Amino acid sequence: MLSTNQPFTGTPAGICILEEDRDVAWMQKVATEMNLAETEFLTKLDVAYNLRWFKPSGEVDLCGHATLASAHISYETGLLEENQSYNAR
């Protein structure tokens, strides 16, 4: 992972917020279409969000920069409150 303090020079990640679970084949097609280092899918659970990460070549166990990006988006848009958490599958 590249870290940077300059815009447009880090590792990009796609963030896809889902209202319901989608099958793996669909998520893989979206990740392939996005063609980014990783695409993260967030699915709303009762009190948290489930996270899954995909490269264009397949699902991965964890992606730090995509998780940070989704946390930022979630807090900035009000999807995730201060006391809520993510739940990685």
N, CA, C and O atoms as a CHARMM CRD file, in Angstrom:
* protein
*
  356
    1    1 MET  N      0.83700  -1.17100   0.00000 PROA 1      0.00000
    2    1 MET  CA     0.00000   0.00000   0.00000 PROA 1      0.00000
    3    1 MET  C      0.88400   1.23600   0.00000 PROA 1      0.00000
    4    1 MET  O      1.84500   1.32100   0.76500 PROA 1      0.00000
    5    2 LEU  N      0.56700   2.16400  -0.83300 PROA 2      0.00000
    6    2 LEU  CA     1.26900   3.44200  -0.87000 PROA 2      0.00000
    7    2 LEU  C      0.59800   4.40900   0.09100 PROA 2      0.00000
    8    2 LEU  O     -0.63000   4.50000   0.11400 PROA 2      0.00000
    9    3 SER  N      1.35700   5.11100   0.86200 PROA 3      0.00000
   10    3 SER  CA     0.76000   6.18600   1.64600 PROA 3      0.00000
   11    3 SER  C      1.29800   7.49700   1.10600 PROA 3      0.00000
   12    3 SER  O      2.43600   7.58300   0.64400 PROA 3      0.00000
   13    4 THR  N      0.45800   8.51200   1.17600 PROA 4      0.00000
   14    4 THR  CA     0.83200   9.77300   0.56100 PROA 4      0.00000
   15    4 THR  C      0.12300  10.92600   1.25000 PROA 4      0.00000
   16    4 THR  O     -0.92200  10.74400   1.87400 PROA 4      0.00000
   17    5 ASN  N      0.68700  12.08700   1.13400 PROA 5      0.00000
   18    5 ASN  CA    -0.00200  13.28600   1.59100 PROA 5      0.00000
   19    5 ASN  C     -0.34000  14.18800   0.39300 PROA 5      0.00000
   20    5 ASN  O     -0.71400  15.34800   0.56400 PROA 5      0.00000
   21    6 GLN  N     -0.20500  13.64500  -0.79500 PROA 6      0.00000
   22    6 GLN  CA    -0.50400  14.37000  -2.03100 PROA 6      0.00000
   23    6 GLN  C     -1.74300  13.75900  -2.69800 PROA 6      0.00000
   24    6 GLN  O     -1.81800  12.53800  -2.83900 PROA 6      0.00000
   25    7 PRO  N     -2.70900  14.57900  -3.11000 PROA 7      0.00000
   26    7 PRO  CA    -3.88900  14.05000  -3.79700 PROA 7      0.00000
   27    7 PRO  C     -3.51200  13.28000  -5.07100 PROA 7      0.00000
   28    7 PRO  O     -2.55800  13.63200  -5.76500 PROA 7      0.00000
   29    8 PHE  N     -4.25500  12.25800  -5.35300 PROA 8      0.00000
   30    8 PHE  CA    -4.16400  11.46900  -6.58700 PROA 8      0.00000
   31    8 PHE  C     -2.85900  10.68100  -6.73000 PROA 8      0.00000
   32    8 PHE  O     -2.48300  10.31900  -7.84500 PROA 8      0.00000
   33    9 THR  N     -2.16700  10.41200  -5.62600 PROA 9      0.00000
   34    9 THR  CA    -0.92600   9.64200  -5.71300 PROA 9      0.00000
   35    9 THR  C     -0.96100   8.38300  -4.85100 PROA 9      0.00000
   36    9 THR  O      0.03600   7.66100  -4.80900 PROA 9      0.00000
   37   10 GLY  N     -2.04300   8.09100  -4.17500 PROA 10     0.00000
   38   10 GLY  CA    -2.14600   6.90000  -3.33400 PROA 10     0.00000
   39   10 GLY  C     -2.75900   5.74100  -4.09600 PROA 10     0.00000
   40   10 GLY  O     -2.94700   5.81200  -5.31100 PROA 10     0.00000
   41   11 THR  N     -3.06500   4.69100  -3.38800 PROA 11     0.00000
   42   11 THR  CA    -3.69400   3.51600  -3.97600 PROA 11     0.00000
   43   11 THR  C     -5.20900   3.69400  -3.94900 PROA 11     0.00000
   44   11 THR  O     -5.77700   3.85700  -2.86900 PROA 11     0.00000
   45   12 PRO  N     -5.88100   3.66700  -5.09900 PROA 12     0.00000
   46   12 PRO  CA    -7.33300   3.87700  -5.11800 PROA 12     0.00000
   47   12 PRO  C     -8.10100   2.63800  -4.66100 PROA 12     0.00000
   48   12 PRO  O     -7.61100   1.51100  -4.74600 PROA 12     0.00000
   49   13 ALA  N     -9.30700   2.87800  -4.17800 PROA 13     0.00000
   50   13 ALA  CA   -10.19500   1.78700  -3.79400 PROA 13     0.00000
   51   13 ALA  C    -11.62000   2.17400  -4.15700 PROA 13     0.00000
   52   13 ALA  O    -12.02900   3.31900  -3.96900 PROA 13     0.00000
   53   14 GLY  N    -12.36300   1.22400  -4.67300 PROA 14     0.00000
   54   14 GLY  CA   -13.78200   1.43800  -4.93900 PROA 14     0.00000
   55   14 GLY  C    -14.58400   1.05500  -3.71300 PROA 14     0.00000
   56   14 GLY  O    -14.27400   0.06300  -3.05400 PROA 14     0.00000
   57   15 ILE  N    -15.60800   1.82500  -3.40000 PROA 15     0.00000
   58   15 ILE  CA   -16.46800   1.54100  -2.25500 PROA 15     0.00000
   59   15 ILE  C    -17.89400   1.38800  -2.76900 PROA 15     0.00000
   60   15 ILE  O    -18.43400   2.29400  -3.40300 PROA 15     0.00000
   61   16 CYS  N    -18.49600   0.24100  -2.49400 PROA 16     0.00000
   62   16 CYS  CA   -19.85200  -0.05300  -2.95400 PROA 16     0.00000
   63   16 CYS  C    -20.70500  -0.36400  -1.72500 PROA 16     0.00000
   64   16 CYS  O    -20.49300  -1.37400  -1.05500 PROA 16     0.00000
   65   17 ILE  N    -21.67200   0.51100  -1.43500 PROA 17     0.00000
   66   17 ILE  CA   -22.53400   0.34700  -0.27100 PROA 17     0.00000
   67   17 ILE  C    -23.81100  -0.33900  -0.72400 PROA 17     0.00000
   68   17 ILE  O    -24.53500   0.16500  -1.58300 PROA 17     0.00000
   69   18 LEU  N    -24.07500  -1.50200  -0.13200 PROA 18     0.00000
   70   18 LEU  CA   -25.22000  -2.32400  -0.53300 PROA 18     0.00000
   71   18 LEU  C    -26.30500  -2.32400   0.53800 PROA 18     0.00000
   72   18 LEU  O    -26.00600  -2.27400   1.73100 PROA 18     0.00000
   73   19 GLU  N    -27.55500  -2.38000   0.11400 PROA 19     0.00000
   74   19 GLU  CA   -28.66700  -2.48000   1.05600 PROA 19     0.00000
   75   19 GLU  C    -28.97100  -3.92500   1.40600 PROA 19     0.00000
   76   19 GLU  O    -29.61200  -4.19800   2.42100 PROA 19     0.00000
   77   20 GLU  N    -28.51500  -4.85300   0.57400 PROA 20     0.00000
   78   20 GLU  CA   -28.70400  -6.28800   0.84600 PROA 20     0.00000
   79   20 GLU  C    -27.52100  -7.05500   0.27200 PROA 20     0.00000
   80   20 GLU  O    -26.82700  -6.57700  -0.62600 PROA 20     0.00000
   81   21 ASP  N    -27.30700  -8.24300   0.80200 PROA 21     0.00000
   82   21 ASP  CA   -26.19300  -9.07900   0.36100 PROA 21     0.00000
   83   21 ASP  C    -26.32200  -9.41600  -1.11500 PROA 21     0.00000
   84   21 ASP  O    -27.42700  -9.64100  -1.60800 PROA 21     0.00000
   85   22 ARG  N    -25.21000  -9.45200  -1.81600 PROA 22     0.00000
   86   22 ARG  CA   -25.16000  -9.86000  -3.21800 PROA 22     0.00000
   87   22 ARG  C    -24.27500 -11.09200  -3.32300 PROA 22     0.00000
   88   22 ARG  O    -23.44200 -11.33500  -2.45100 PROA 22     0.00000
   89   23 ASP  N    -24.45100 -11.86800  -4.38300 PROA 23     0.00000
   90   23 ASP  CA   -23.64300 -13.07700  -4.51600 PROA 23     0.00000
   91   23 ASP  C    -22.22300 -12.72900  -4.95900 PROA 23     0.00000
   92   23 ASP  O    -21.96700 -11.66100  -5.51500 PROA 23     0.00000
   93   24 VAL  N    -21.32500 -13.64900  -4.69900 PROA 24     0.00000
   94   24 VAL  CA   -19.90200 -13.45100  -4.96200 PROA 24     0.00000
   95   24 VAL  C    -19.64400 -13.15500  -6.43800 PROA 24     0.00000
   96   24 VAL  O    -18.82500 -12.29500  -6.76300 PROA 24     0.00000
   97   25 ALA  N    -20.33000 -13.85300  -7.32400 PROA 25     0.00000
   98   25 ALA  CA   -20.11100 -13.64900  -8.76300 PROA 25     0.00000
   99   25 ALA  C    -20.43400 -12.21000  -9.16300 PROA 25     0.00000
  100   25 ALA  O    -19.70600 -11.61200  -9.95700 PROA 25     0.00000
  101   26 TRP  N    -21.50900 -11.65300  -8.62600 PROA 26     0.00000
  102   26 TRP  CA   -21.88000 -10.26700  -8.92900 PROA 26     0.00000
  103   26 TRP  C    -20.82000  -9.29900  -8.40900 PROA 26     0.00000
  104   26 TRP  O    -20.40100  -8.39100  -9.12700 PROA 26     0.00000
  105   27 MET  N    -20.38200  -9.49200  -7.14900 PROA 27     0.00000
  106   27 MET  CA   -19.36100  -8.61400  -6.58000 PROA 27     0.00000
  107   27 MET  C    -18.06400  -8.70100  -7.37600 PROA 27     0.00000
  108   27 MET  O    -17.38600  -7.69400  -7.57900 PROA 27     0.00000
  109   28 GLN  N    -17.72000  -9.90600  -7.82600 PROA 28     0.00000
  110   28 GLN  CA   -16.50400 -10.05600  -8.61600 PROA 28     0.00000
  111   28 GLN  C    -16.61400  -9.32300  -9.94400 PROA 28     0.00000
  112   28 GLN  O    -15.64500  -8.71200 -10.39500 PROA 28     0.00000
  113   29 LYS  N    -17.78300  -9.37600 -10.57400 PROA 29     0.00000
  114   29 LYS  CA   -17.97900  -8.66100 -11.83500 PROA 29     0.00000
  115   29 LYS  C    -17.85300  -7.14900 -11.63400 PROA 29     0.00000
  116   29 LYS  O    -17.26800  -6.45700 -12.46700 PROA 29     0.00000
  117   30 VAL  N    -18.39700  -6.64200 -10.53800 PROA 30     0.00000
  118   30 VAL  CA   -18.27800  -5.20700 -10.25600 PROA 30     0.00000
  119   30 VAL  C    -16.81400  -4.84000 -10.04000 PROA 30     0.00000
  120   30 VAL  O    -16.33600  -3.84500 -10.58500 PROA 30     0.00000
  121   31 ALA  N    -16.10000  -5.63700  -9.24900 PROA 31     0.00000
  122   31 ALA  CA   -14.68100  -5.36300  -8.98900 PROA 31     0.00000
  123   31 ALA  C    -13.86700  -5.41500 -10.27300 PROA 31     0.00000
  124   31 ALA  O    -12.97300  -4.59300 -10.47200 PROA 31     0.00000
  125   32 THR  N    -14.16000  -6.35500 -11.13100 PROA 32     0.00000
  126   32 THR  CA   -13.45500  -6.45200 -12.40900 PROA 32     0.00000
  127   32 THR  C    -13.74800  -5.22700 -13.26700 PROA 32     0.00000
  128   32 THR  O    -12.85000  -4.68300 -13.91000 PROA 32     0.00000
  129   33 GLU  N    -15.00600  -4.79500 -13.27600 PROA 33     0.00000
  130   33 GLU  CA   -15.39000  -3.60900 -14.04500 PROA 33     0.00000
  131   33 GLU  C    -14.72100  -2.34700 -13.48900 PROA 33     0.00000
  132   33 GLU  O    -14.27700  -1.49500 -14.25800 PROA 33     0.00000
  133   34 MET  N    -14.64600  -2.22300 -12.16500 PROA 34     0.00000
  134   34 MET  CA   -13.99800  -1.06300 -11.54700 PROA 34     0.00000
  135   34 MET  C    -12.50400  -1.05000 -11.86000 PROA 34     0.00000
  136   34 MET  O    -11.92200   0.01500 -12.07100 PROA 34     0.00000
  137   35 ASN  N    -11.88200  -2.23100 -11.89100 PROA 35     0.00000
  138   35 ASN  CA   -10.47400  -2.40200 -12.24000 PROA 35     0.00000
  139   35 ASN  C     -9.53800  -1.55000 -11.37100 PROA 35     0.00000
  140   35 ASN  O     -8.58800  -0.94400 -11.86600 PROA 35     0.00000
  141   36 LEU  N     -9.83000  -1.51800 -10.06100 PROA 36     0.00000
  142   36 LEU  CA    -8.98700  -0.81500  -9.09500 PROA 36     0.00000
  143   36 LEU  C     -8.21800  -1.84300  -8.28400 PROA 36     0.00000
  144   36 LEU  O     -8.47300  -3.04200  -8.38800 PROA 36     0.00000
  145   37 ALA  N     -7.27600  -1.37200  -7.47500 PROA 37     0.00000
  146   37 ALA  CA    -6.50500  -2.28600  -6.62900 PROA 37     0.00000
  147   37 ALA  C     -7.45500  -3.16500  -5.81300 PROA 37     0.00000
  148   37 ALA  O     -7.28500  -4.38300  -5.76600 PROA 37     0.00000
  149   38 GLU  N     -8.45200  -2.55300  -5.17200 PROA 38     0.00000
  150   38 GLU  CA    -9.48900  -3.27900  -4.45000 PROA 38     0.00000
  151   38 GLU  C    -10.79900  -2.52400  -4.56000 PROA 38     0.00000
  152   38 GLU  O    -10.83200  -1.30100  -4.69000 PROA 38     0.00000
  153   39 THR  N    -11.88300  -3.29500  -4.50300 PROA 39     0.00000
  154   39 THR  CA   -13.22200  -2.73700  -4.37600 PROA 39     0.00000
  155   39 THR  C    -13.81500  -3.35200  -3.12300 PROA 39     0.00000
  156   39 THR  O    -13.80900  -4.57200  -2.95500 PROA 39     0.00000
  157   40 GLU  N    -14.32900  -2.49800  -2.24200 PROA 40     0.00000
  158   40 GLU  CA   -14.90800  -2.98300  -0.98500 PROA 40     0.00000
  159   40 GLU  C    -16.41600  -2.87700  -1.06000 PROA 40     0.00000
  160   40 GLU  O    -16.97000  -1.89000  -1.54400 PROA 40     0.00000
  161   41 PHE  N    -17.06800  -3.92200  -0.56600 PROA 41     0.00000
  162   41 PHE  CA   -18.52400  -3.96700  -0.52400 PROA 41     0.00000
  163   41 PHE  C    -18.96200  -3.92900   0.93200 PROA 41     0.00000
  164   41 PHE  O    -18.52100  -4.74500   1.74100 PROA 41     0.00000
  165   42 LEU  N    -19.82600  -2.98600   1.26200 PROA 42     0.00000
  166   42 LEU  CA   -20.37600  -2.85300   2.60500 PROA 42     0.00000
  167   42 LEU  C    -21.84700  -3.21100   2.54500 PROA 42     0.00000
  168   42 LEU  O    -22.59500  -2.65100   1.74400 PROA 42     0.00000
  169   43 THR  N    -22.26500  -4.14500   3.39300 PROA 43     0.00000
  170   43 THR  CA   -23.66600  -4.54100   3.45200 PROA 43     0.00000
  171   43 THR  C    -24.19100  -4.24600   4.84600 PROA 43     0.00000
  172   43 THR  O    -23.59100  -4.66200   5.83700 PROA 43     0.00000
  173   44 LYS  N    -25.30400  -3.53200   4.93000 PROA 44     0.00000
  174   44 LYS  CA   -25.89200  -3.16000   6.20600 PROA 44     0.00000
  175   44 LYS  C    -26.41400  -4.39200   6.93100 PROA 44     0.00000
  176   44 LYS  O    -27.18700  -5.17500   6.37900 PROA 44     0.00000
  177   45 LEU  N    -25.98200  -4.55100   8.17300 PROA 45     0.00000
  178   45 LEU  CA   -26.52200  -5.56400   9.08000 PROA 45     0.00000
  179   45 LEU  C    -27.41200  -4.83700  10.08300 PROA 45     0.00000
  180   45 LEU  O    -27.67600  -3.64700   9.91000 PROA 45     0.00000
  181   46 ASP  N    -27.87700  -5.51300  11.11600 PROA 46     0.00000
  182   46 ASP  CA   -28.74500  -4.86500  12.10200 PROA 46     0.00000
  183   46 ASP  C    -28.09200  -3.63800  12.73000 PROA 46     0.00000
  184   46 ASP  O    -28.66100  -2.54700  12.69800 PROA 46     0.00000
  185   47 VAL  N    -26.90700  -3.81000  13.29900 PROA 47     0.00000
  186   47 VAL  CA   -26.25500  -2.70100  14.00600 PROA 47     0.00000
  187   47 VAL  C    -24.84900  -2.42300  13.50100 PROA 47     0.00000
  188   47 VAL  O    -24.10400  -1.66600  14.12400 PROA 47     0.00000
  189   48 ALA  N    -24.48300  -3.01900  12.39100 PROA 48     0.00000
  190   48 ALA  CA   -23.12700  -2.83200  11.85600 PROA 48     0.00000
  191   48 ALA  C    -23.17000  -3.03800  10.34400 PROA 48     0.00000
  192   48 ALA  O    -24.23800  -3.20000   9.75400 PROA 48     0.00000
  193   49 TYR  N    -22.00100  -3.02900   9.73600 PROA 49     0.00000
  194   49 TYR  CA   -21.86100  -3.29900   8.30600 PROA 49     0.00000
  195   49 TYR  C    -20.91800  -4.46700   8.11600 PROA 49     0.00000
  196   49 TYR  O    -19.91100  -4.57800   8.81600 PROA 49     0.00000
  197   50 ASN  N    -21.23200  -5.33300   7.18100 PROA 50     0.00000
  198   50 ASN  CA   -20.35100  -6.42000   6.79700 PROA 50     0.00000
  199   50 ASN  C    -19.44600  -5.91800   5.67000 PROA 50     0.00000
  200   50 ASN  O    -19.91000  -5.20800   4.77700 PROA 50     0.00000
  201   51 LEU  N    -18.17200  -6.27600   5.70000 PROA 51     0.00000
  202   51 LEU  CA   -17.21800  -5.83100   4.68400 PROA 51     0.00000
  203   51 LEU  C    -16.64300  -7.02100   3.92600 PROA 51     0.00000
  204   51 LEU  O    -16.32400  -8.05600   4.51100 PROA 51     0.00000
  205   52 ARG  N    -16.51600  -6.85100   2.60400 PROA 52     0.00000
  206   52 ARG  CA   -15.83000  -7.83300   1.76100 PROA 52     0.00000
  207   52 ARG  C    -15.00200  -7.07800   0.74200 PROA 52     0.00000
  208   52 ARG  O    -15.39600  -6.00900   0.27500 PROA 52     0.00000
  209   53 TRP  N    -13.83800  -7.64600   0.39700 PROA 53     0.00000
  210   53 TRP  CA   -12.88500  -6.96600  -0.49000 PROA 53     0.00000
  211   53 TRP  C    -12.59100  -7.83700  -1.70300 PROA 53     0.00000
  212   53 TRP  O    -12.40100  -9.04800  -1.58500 PROA 53     0.00000
  213   54 PHE  N    -12.55700  -7.20100  -2.87000 PROA 54     0.00000
  214   54 PHE  CA   -12.27600  -7.91600  -4.11400 PROA 54     0.00000
  215   54 PHE  C    -11.25600  -7.16000  -4.94000 PROA 54     0.00000
  216   54 PHE  O    -11.33800  -5.94000  -5.08200 PROA 54     0.00000
  217   55 LYS  N    -10.29900  -7.88600  -5.48300 PROA 55     0.00000
  218   55 LYS  CA    -9.40900  -7.38700  -6.53300 PROA 55     0.00000
  219   55 LYS  C    -10.06500  -7.78000  -7.85600 PROA 55     0.00000
  220   55 LYS  O    -10.99400  -8.58800  -7.85400 PROA 55     0.00000
  221   56 PRO  N     -9.61700  -7.24400  -8.96600 PROA 56     0.00000
  222   56 PRO  CA   -10.14700  -7.72300 -10.23800 PROA 56     0.00000
  223   56 PRO  C     -9.94800  -9.23300 -10.43300 PROA 56     0.00000
  224   56 PRO  O    -10.67800  -9.86500 -11.19700 PROA 56     0.00000
  225   57 SER  N     -8.96000  -9.80100  -9.74100 PROA 57     0.00000
  226   57 SER  CA    -8.66600 -11.23000  -9.89300 PROA 57     0.00000
  227   57 SER  C     -9.34800 -12.12800  -8.86700 PROA 57     0.00000
  228   57 SER  O     -9.27600 -13.35000  -9.00100 PROA 57     0.00000
  229   58 GLY  N    -10.00800 -11.57500  -7.84400 PROA 58     0.00000
  230   58 GLY  CA   -10.68800 -12.41000  -6.86700 PROA 58     0.00000
  231   58 GLY  C    -10.81300 -11.75600  -5.50200 PROA 58     0.00000
  232   58 GLY  O    -10.29100 -10.66700  -5.26300 PROA 58     0.00000
  233   59 GLU  N    -11.52000 -12.45000  -4.60900 PROA 59     0.00000
  234   59 GLU  CA   -11.74000 -11.94100  -3.26000 PROA 59     0.00000
  235   59 GLU  C    -10.46900 -12.04200  -2.42900 PROA 59     0.00000
  236   59 GLU  O     -9.68500 -12.97800  -2.59400 PROA 59     0.00000
  237   60 VAL  N    -10.26700 -11.07700  -1.53700 PROA 60     0.00000
  238   60 VAL  CA    -9.12700 -11.07800  -0.62900 PROA 60     0.00000
  239   60 VAL  C     -9.64400 -11.02900   0.80300 PROA 60     0.00000
  240   60 VAL  O    -10.78800 -10.65000   1.05100 PROA 60     0.00000
  241   61 ASP  N     -8.77600 -11.42300   1.75100 PROA 61     0.00000
  242   61 ASP  CA    -9.17300 -11.51100   3.15200 PROA 61     0.00000
  243   61 ASP  C     -9.31900 -10.15900   3.83500 PROA 61     0.00000
  244   61 ASP  O    -10.14600 -10.01000   4.73400 PROA 61     0.00000
  245   62 LEU  N     -8.53400  -9.18000   3.42700 PROA 62     0.00000
  246   62 LEU  CA    -8.54300  -7.87900   4.08600 PROA 62     0.00000
  247   62 LEU  C     -7.86800  -6.85000   3.18800 PROA 62     0.00000
  248   62 LEU  O     -6.94200  -7.17500   2.44500 PROA 62     0.00000
  249   63 CYS  N     -8.33300  -5.61700   3.25900 PROA 63     0.00000
  250   63 CYS  CA    -7.67400  -4.52400   2.54400 PROA 63     0.00000
  251   63 CYS  C     -7.74200  -3.27900   3.41700 PROA 63     0.00000
  252   63 CYS  O     -8.81300  -2.70700   3.61800 PROA 63     0.00000
  253   64 GLY  N     -6.60200  -2.87100   3.92500 PROA 64     0.00000
  254   64 GLY  CA    -6.54300  -1.74100   4.84000 PROA 64     0.00000
  255   64 GLY  C     -6.94800  -0.41900   4.22300 PROA 64     0.00000
  256   64 GLY  O     -7.74200   0.31600   4.81000 PROA 64     0.00000
  257   65 HSD  N     -6.41100  -0.09500   3.02900 PROA 65     0.00000
  258   65 HSD  CA    -6.71400   1.21600   2.45900 PROA 65     0.00000
  259   65 HSD  C     -8.17600   1.33200   2.03000 PROA 65     0.00000
  260   65 HSD  O     -8.75000   2.41800   2.10300 PROA 65     0.00000
  261   66 ALA  N     -8.78500   0.24100   1.58800 PROA 66     0.00000
  262   66 ALA  CA   -10.21300   0.28100   1.24300 PROA 66     0.00000
  263   66 ALA  C    -11.06500   0.42400   2.50000 PROA 66     0.00000
  264   66 ALA  O    -12.08400   1.11500   2.48300 PROA 66     0.00000
  265   67 THR  N    -10.65600  -0.22200   3.58400 PROA 67     0.00000
  266   67 THR  CA   -11.39500  -0.11000   4.83700 PROA 67     0.00000
  267   67 THR  C    -11.33500   1.31400   5.38300 PROA 67     0.00000
  268   67 THR  O    -12.33800   1.84300   5.86300 PROA 67     0.00000
  269   68 LEU  N    -10.16700   1.92500   5.31000 PROA 68     0.00000
  270   68 LEU  CA   -10.05400   3.32500   5.74800 PROA 68     0.00000
  271   68 LEU  C    -10.91500   4.23800   4.87300 PROA 68     0.00000
  272   68 LEU  O    -11.56600   5.15300   5.37700 PROA 68     0.00000
  273   69 ALA  N    -10.91600   3.98700   3.57000 PROA 69     0.00000
  274   69 ALA  CA   -11.73300   4.79900   2.66000 PROA 69     0.00000
  275   69 ALA  C    -13.21700   4.63800   2.96600 PROA 69     0.00000
  276   69 ALA  O    -13.95500   5.62300   2.97500 PROA 69     0.00000
  277   70 SER  N    -13.66200   3.41400   3.21500 PROA 70     0.00000
  278   70 SER  CA   -15.08400   3.20500   3.49900 PROA 70     0.00000
  279   70 SER  C    -15.46600   3.79200   4.85300 PROA 70     0.00000
  280   70 SER  O    -16.57300   4.31100   5.00200 PROA 70     0.00000
  281   71 ALA  N    -14.58200   3.72300   5.83900 PROA 71     0.00000
  282   71 ALA  CA   -14.87100   4.34000   7.14000 PROA 71     0.00000
  283   71 ALA  C    -15.02800   5.85000   6.97400 PROA 71     0.00000
  284   71 ALA  O    -15.94500   6.44800   7.53900 PROA 71     0.00000
  285   72 HSD  N    -14.14300   6.45800   6.20800 PROA 72     0.00000
  286   72 HSD  CA   -14.22700   7.90200   5.96600 PROA 72     0.00000
  287   72 HSD  C    -15.55800   8.26200   5.31000 PROA 72     0.00000
  288   72 HSD  O    -16.24900   9.17400   5.76400 PROA 72     0.00000
  289   73 ILE  N    -15.91300   7.55700   4.25300 PROA 73     0.00000
  290   73 ILE  CA   -17.16900   7.82100   3.54900 PROA 73     0.00000
  291   73 ILE  C    -18.36400   7.58500   4.47100 PROA 73     0.00000
  292   73 ILE  O    -19.31100   8.37100   4.47800 PROA 73     0.00000
  293   74 SER  N    -18.31700   6.51700   5.23800 PROA 74     0.00000
  294   74 SER  CA   -19.43200   6.17600   6.12400 PROA 74     0.00000
  295   74 SER  C    -19.65800   7.22700   7.20400 PROA 74     0.00000
  296   74 SER  O    -20.79900   7.59500   7.48200 PROA 74     0.00000
  297   75 TYR  N    -18.58900   7.70500   7.80700 PROA 75     0.00000
  298   75 TYR  CA   -18.72600   8.74400   8.82800 PROA 75     0.00000
  299   75 TYR  C    -19.12000  10.09000   8.21200 PROA 75     0.00000
  300   75 TYR  O    -19.96600  10.79700   8.76000 PROA 75     0.00000
  301   76 GLU  N    -18.52100  10.44200   7.09100 PROA 76     0.00000
  302   76 GLU  CA   -18.80900  11.73000   6.46000 PROA 76     0.00000
  303   76 GLU  C    -20.24700  11.82900   5.95300 PROA 76     0.00000
  304   76 GLU  O    -20.82800  12.91400   5.95700 PROA 76     0.00000
  305   77 THR  N    -20.82200  10.71800   5.52100 PROA 77     0.00000
  306   77 THR  CA   -22.18900  10.73300   4.99000 PROA 77     0.00000
  307   77 THR  C    -23.23800  10.37100   6.03700 PROA 77     0.00000
  308   77 THR  O    -24.43500  10.41900   5.75400 PROA 77     0.00000
  309   78 GLY  N    -22.80300  10.01000   7.23800 PROA 78     0.00000
  310   78 GLY  CA   -23.73800   9.66900   8.30400 PROA 78     0.00000
  311   78 GLY  C    -24.24800   8.24300   8.26400 PROA 78     0.00000
  312   78 GLY  O    -25.15700   7.89800   9.02000 PROA 78     0.00000
  313   79 LEU  N    -23.69000   7.40300   7.40400 PROA 79     0.00000
  314   79 LEU  CA   -24.10600   5.99800   7.37600 PROA 79     0.00000
  315   79 LEU  C    -23.66200   5.24100   8.61800 PROA 79     0.00000
  316   79 LEU  O    -24.32600   4.29800   9.04900 PROA 79     0.00000
  317   80 LEU  N    -22.54200   5.65300   9.19100 PROA 80     0.00000
  318   80 LEU  CA   -21.99300   4.99200  10.36000 PROA 80     0.00000
  319   80 LEU  C    -21.84000   6.03500  11.45900 PROA 80     0.00000
  320   80 LEU  O    -21.17700   7.05500  11.27300 PROA 80     0.00000
  321   81 GLU  N    -22.45900   5.77000  12.60300 PROA 81     0.00000
  322   81 GLU  CA   -22.36000   6.68100  13.72900 PROA 81     0.00000
  323   81 GLU  C    -21.12800   6.34500  14.55800 PROA 81     0.00000
  324   81 GLU  O    -20.51600   5.29100  14.39000 PROA 81     0.00000
  325   82 GLU  N    -20.78500   7.24100  15.43600 PROA 82     0.00000
  326   82 GLU  CA   -19.56800   7.09100  16.22700 PROA 82     0.00000
  327   82 GLU  C    -19.52100   5.77400  16.99600 PROA 82     0.00000
  328   82 GLU  O    -18.44100   5.20500  17.15600 PROA 82     0.00000
  329   83 ASN  N    -20.65500   5.27700  17.47400 PROA 83     0.00000
  330   83 ASN  CA   -20.66300   4.05700  18.27100 PROA 83     0.00000
  331   83 ASN  C    -20.94400   2.79900  17.45600 PROA 83     0.00000
  332   83 ASN  O    -21.02200   1.71200  18.02800 PROA 83     0.00000
  333   84 GLN  N    -21.09600   2.91400  16.15100 PROA 84     0.00000
  334   84 GLN  CA   -21.31300   1.74600  15.30500 PROA 84     0.00000
  335   84 GLN  C    -19.97800   1.15800  14.88400 PROA 84     0.00000
  336   84 GLN  O    -18.93500   1.79800  15.01300 PROA 84     0.00000
  337   85 SER  N    -20.02300  -0.07900  14.37600 PROA 85     0.00000
  338   85 SER  CA   -18.79600  -0.72100  13.93900 PROA 85     0.00000
  339   85 SER  C    -19.01300  -1.47700  12.63900 PROA 85     0.00000
  340   85 SER  O    -20.14200  -1.74800  12.22900 PROA 85     0.00000
  341   86 TYR  N    -17.91100  -1.80300  12.01300 PROA 86     0.00000
  342   86 TYR  CA   -17.91300  -2.69200  10.86200 PROA 86     0.00000
  343   86 TYR  C    -17.72200  -4.10400  11.36800 PROA 86     0.00000
  344   86 TYR  O    -17.20500  -4.31100  12.46600 PROA 86     0.00000
  345   87 ASN  N    -18.13600  -5.07700  10.57700 PROA 87     0.00000
  346   87 ASN  CA   -17.96600  -6.47800  10.91900 PROA 87     0.00000
  347   87 ASN  C    -17.41800  -7.18800   9.68800 PROA 87     0.00000
  348   87 ASN  O    -18.17300  -7.48000   8.76000 PROA 87     0.00000
  349   88 ALA  N    -16.13100  -7.46700   9.66400 PROA 88     0.00000
  350   88 ALA  CA   -15.53000  -8.10800   8.49900 PROA 88     0.00000
  351   88 ALA  C    -15.92300  -9.57700   8.45500 PROA 88     0.00000
  352   88 ALA  O    -15.79100 -10.29600   9.44600 PROA 88     0.00000
  353   89 ARG  N    -16.40400 -10.01300   7.30400 PROA 89     0.00000
  354   89 ARG  CA   -16.82600 -11.41500   7.12400 PROA 89     0.00000
  355   89 ARG  C    -15.62000 -12.27500   6.89900 PROA 89     0.00000
  356   89 ARG  O    -15.74900 -13.48700   6.72500 PROA 89     0.00000
